[in-house]
Amino acid sequence: MTSMEEDFKRRQWIKYNKHCYYIGDDSVRWTDAERKCREIGGYLAKIGDSSENSWIKQQLSKSSKKTYYWLGSTDVVNGDWRWIYDQTQISYKNFDSGRPFPTSNSNSYTFNCIMMHYSNGYWYDYPCTYTIPYVCESNFCFQ
């Protein structure tokens, strides 16, 4: 077994729809969450549809942290939300009402990363420097 495979198996990855997910329990900034996901063979979660969003919300509601969790989207260019994994624009969206802030709102220039609330699954744009847990995704599973 390779060391990456051994490390992958030690963590509590959960399989869903041919992908695996890991819920980080430490609270970190968005950039650190992305780095941690890459180090363990994944990336910050990219959500493609309502079923995946609901499933992730369900997993988060089981977590002892009960908080917000980083997802893998950011708007480096203000208002142009993209997934960090492959730089594609987000197509499925589950933002709470009034979010993300419109580019006319001064907050839109500092609220550049997406987090999900554990209880309702809604997304919120928030400053990337905020420290919260995160959700990693991997395209392969050693299970």
Number of C-alpha atoms within 10 A of each C-alpha: 5 7 8 13 14 11 11 19 13 9 12 12 19 14 16 13 8 9 13 20 24 23 23 21 14 11 17 20 17 29 15 15 26 23 13 18 23 16 11 17 17 22 26 28 25 23 21 12 12 13 11 14 20 15 12 20 19 15 16 23 16 11 13 8 16 13 16 22 27 33 27 25 26 25 20 13 10 14 16 14 21 20 21 19 16 10 11 13 14 15 12 12 13 17 17 15 10 8 14 22 19 13 12 9 9 10 15 19 17 14 20 25 26 25 27 25 18 21 14 12 23 20 24 24 24 21 18 20 15 13 17 20 21 30 26 25 28 22 12 13 18 11 10
